[in-house]
């Protein structure tokens, strides 16, 4: 998920948008905003969004192929320098772990729900 960039502990770091058609979404965002992408895997189920301006040189988000796109909005991901400590901090603050830590290309992450039910993710490079 990273390309020669620094991340800041517990700040907004990466936004994923669920889409029904990756090819159409890439065409739209590329045309509308000039976004470029990192394609992953042989069967496209995910593409990364390359940053521009101050975020040049790093991936700042992704387009995720979803069977059904809900009105819940994008999945906001926070960066953590210590993923296990972040899990404990979420639990201690009254949050609920929705998806336990798991490996993904680029590191590890987990998802949690805040007391209102909003789901966010936290990722780490290791």
C-alpha positions in Angstrom: 0.0 0.0 0.0 2.9 2.3 0.4 5.5 3.6 -2.0 8.4 5.6 -0.4 6.2 7.7 1.9 5.8 8.4 5.6 2.5 7.7 7.4 1.3 9.5 10.6 0.0 7.4 13.5 -3.9 7.4 13.8 -4.6 9.9 11.0 -6.7 9.5 7.9 -4.5 7.6 5.6 -6.3 5.8 2.8 -9.9 5.8 1.4 -11.5 2.8 -0.3 -14.5 3.2 -2.6 -16.7 0.2 -3.3 -17.7 0.1 -7.0 -19.8 -2.3 -9.2 -17.5 -2.0 -12.3 -13.8 -1.4 -11.9 -13.2 -0.6 -15.6 -16.0 2.0 -15.6 -14.9 3.5 -12.3 -11.3 3.8 -13.5 -12.5 5.5 -16.7 -14.7 7.9 -14.7 -12.2 8.9 -12.0 -9.3 9.1 -14.6 -11.4 11.3 -16.8 -13.0 13.5 -14.2 -10.0 14.0 -11.9 -6.9 12.7 -13.7 -6.4 9.9 -11.3 -4.0 7.1 -12.1 -4.1 3.6 -10.7 -2.1 0.6 -9.5 -3.6 -2.6 -10.7 -3.4 -5.7 -8.4 -3.6 -9.3 -9.3 -4.5 -11.1 -12.5 -8.3 -10.7 -12.1 -9.0 -7.1 -11.2 -10.9 -7.0 -7.9 -9.0 -4.0 -6.6 -7.0 -1.1 -7.9 -5.0 1.5 -5.9 -5.4 5.2 -6.5 -2.0 7.0 -6.9 -1.6 10.2 -5.1 -1.0 13.6 -6.6 0.4 16.9 -5.3 1.7 16.5 -1.8 0.8 12.8 -1.9 2.8 12.2 -5.1 4.6 8.9 -4.9 2.2 7.1 -2.6 -1.1 5.3 -2.9 -3.9 7.2 -1.2 -6.9 5.0 -1.8 -8.4 2.3 -3.8 -11.4 1.1 -5.8 -12.7 -2.2 -4.5 -15.0 -4.4 -6.6 -18.2 -5.1 -4.5 -21.1 -7.4 -5.5 -23.4 -4.7 -4.1 -22.5 -1.1 -3.4 -24.2 0.2 -0.3 -25.0 3.7 0.7 -22.7 3.4 3.7 -19.9 5.2 1.9 -16.2 4.6 1.6 -14.2 2.6 4.1 -11.9 5.0 5.9 -8.5 3.5 6.9 -6.3 4.9 9.6 -2.6 4.1 9.8 -1.0 2.6 13.0 2.6 2.2 13.9 1.4 -0.6 16.4 -1.6 -2.5 15.2 -2.1 -4.7 18.3 -2.0 -1.6 20.5 -4.6 0.0 18.3 -6.9 -3.0 18.6 -6.7 -2.7 22.4 -7.2 1.1 22.2 -10.4 0.6 20.2 -11.7 -2.0 22.6 -10.8 0.1 25.6 -12.6 3.1 24.2 -15.8 1.1 23.8 -15.5 0.1 20.1 -16.1 -3.3 18.7 -13.7 -5.3 16.4 -15.7 -6.1 13.3 -12.9 -8.0 11.6 -9.9 -9.3 13.5 -6.4 -8.4 12.3 -5.5 -10.1 9.0 -2.7 -10.0 6.4 -3.2 -8.2 3.1 -0.8 -7.1 0.3 1.1 -4.4 2.0 0.7 -5.3 5.7 -1.9 -6.2 8.2 -5.2 -4.5 9.2 -8.4 -4.8 11.2 -11.9 -3.3 11.0 -13.8 -1.8 13.9 -17.2 -0.2 14.6 -17.5 2.9 16.7 -20.3 3.2 19.3 -22.5 4.7 16.6 -21.9 1.7 14.3 -19.6 3.4 11.8 -17.1 0.9 10.4 -13.5 2.0 9.9 -10.2 0.2 9.3 -6.7 0.4 10.8 -3.7 -0.8 8.9 0.0 -1.3 9.6 3.0 -2.2 7.4 3.7 -5.2 9.6 
